[in-house]
Each structure stands twice: as C-alpha cells, then as structure tokens.
Amino acid sequence: MIRQFVPDDTEAVVSLWESCGLVRPWNDPRKDIARKLTVQPELFLVAIEPDDSAHPDSAERGGGTLVGAGMAGFDGHRGWVNYLAVRPDLQGSGLGRTFMGEFERRLTAMGCPKLNLQVRAGNEQVIGFYAALGYADDQTVSMGKRLIPDA
C-alpha cells in the first residue's frame, strides 16, 4: 500500500535510504525530510507492507513495515523525483514502477509537463530501471551549489 509520509515514518525512511545507499555525508536525511514536509508534503510517499495479513487495512491504520519511500515535487516548470528507494530484497518486484506511476499520475494532475530525476553516474542498475520506464539521458550536466550546509 502506498500512502503519504507521516512524521512517525522518519526513522524507518532514513534506515531504508541508508540500506539502499542513498545517504551521503553532506546531506542530513532528517533535515531533508523536514524540508520536504514544508513543500508539497502530499508528494512524499511511502509503501507499507501490512504486518498482519489477516488485517489488510493495518497499513492504513499505521501498522506494517515500511518497504519503500520517495519524494517528488513540481516547481511550475518541471517535476522531480528524489530519494526513491525500495527495500533491497523487494527491488525488481514492481514496487519502484508503482511509485513512479503514482508520481507521474499526481504530477500530471498538477499540470507538470516533464519529469526529471538524477541518478549517480555509474549506477547502471538504476539507470536501466528508469530507461525501462521510458526515461532517457537528457544529455545535460547536473550542477549544484550548497546554500545551507547540513553539517
């Protein structure tokens, strides 16, 4: 089940991002979460696997295990997806594809004409995942400048 992030999900999301190798020393994931909650929090989604199969709605009630997370945003010109992660043992299960479909649906409903994302150079598995979903290298150079240090 995919639902909107709630603050009680924070530690599970950070743990997931760490297990997927998304956390870098110069980015404090808790600060990134706090920042996201100030802008389009409805585009911060998590996937929950219910703990009790006898109660399939347990994830809606807050029960279950967090197995995926991702952030999206729309600045009026382009959409972005960041920090998309699926628990390593579930990668290849279709959950990442489900996340991207949901982000595309929500961003299209907001009038977003194009969705961008960044993948670290050399991460061929993830580049292949996005290529299979129709994403292509835009032949651009991504540049950044840190305005507020996390450390």
Secondary structure by P-SEA (a helix, b strand, c coil): ccccccccaaaaaaaaaaaaccccccccaaaaaaaaaacccccbbbbbcccccccccccccccccccccbbbbbcccccccccccccccccccaaaaaaaaaaaaaaaaacccbbbbbbcccaaaaaaaaaaaccccccbbbbbbbccccc
